[in-house]
Amino acid sequence: MTEEPAEVRCLLMRGGTSKGAYFLADDLPRDPAARDELLLRIMGSPDPRQIDGLGGGHPLTSKVAVVSVPDGPDADVDYLFLQVAVDTAEVSDRQNCGNLLAGIGPFAVERGLVAAADGQTSVRIRMLNTGGVATATFPTPGGRVDYTGAARISGVPGTAAPVVIEFARGTSPLLPTGRARQIIAGTTVTCVDNGMPTVLVPAEALDITGHETPQELEGNAVLRDRVERIRLEAGPLMGLGDVHGTTVPKMALLAPPAHGGAVTTRTFIPHRCHTSIGVLGAAGVAAGLRVAGSVAEGIALLPPSGDRLRIEHPTGFLDIETVVGTGTDGTPVAERTAVVRTARKLFDGTVFPRPAQPVPPLDGP
Ligand code: NQM
């Protein structure tokens, strides 16, 4: 599409513990700047409440998925994730989202990009933000997506159909700085990338227990400042360049498990504290736990056998399977990562973007 649309076909979905607007790429402007400007008006940004758009006033509910037909045989659909900032006029493609990923297969079936089998359907999804490929498998009795089921994930009330997601072998180095641990801004950390650049930081080193609520942590200005200083120094070391104003790397604070899992986490994404944990953020934590010499040693408790790790977070836990092996150059690689999520179609229809006009500065309630 080249012209500025007055209305756009849109499917609103919960994907895992996030919520976003899903579009076919063909229904949006082709030019990325025009597309992003339109998405700001659709989501209602910039505005802390996003009251004039679809966004929910939090990074976890201000997300967009753009889906298209791939040009090669390696995938069934292409998925571009866009994070729409809440209170600034920014749209970023610099991170992926494993939660919205859970809705991509069902969306592809809903929009006729993929024919569903009678029973289960698997969709190979190329994730354009990172270049990786994931396969999502979900129930499609009678060739239609069935969103109902018995799978329960922490952070979402009730149960729904399971979406099983398998990530192919990682394409980027698991340890982007080449080291299992290092001192950054005076704190010993481990930098990992298992689909999402993430810095693992022992909570104790930041003078917190790591079991505080997200509200308590967001209210701790000294902590937020220390976490941000580590992040800003870690970004260039991880090959991300200057990370001022970007949503990566994520900051995962680690503490001993409290409920039988492998580790407790509190994740800054990067300025709000996640109410649970991102899928790929958890993939990074899980892989980091398996790297010899990482900062997780002495904090995490690995089960004696099996690939599955339970990552505790503020609203429960996320179970994730990871296998970390050794690459040809002798460095650790994530061989395999798998997770179960759920997704649900919330609304299918037409969204009417706020008209293009200058937004006056905020001057009161
Ligand atoms: O890490 C939040 C989320 C995410 C991203 C974030 C995600 C992931 O929970 O794969 O899912 O870290 O911005 O949606």
Residues whose N, C-alpha, C, O or C-beta is under 5 A from the ligand:
A	BS01	NQM	S18 N96 C97 G98 N99 M196 I269 I277 G278 V279 L280 G281
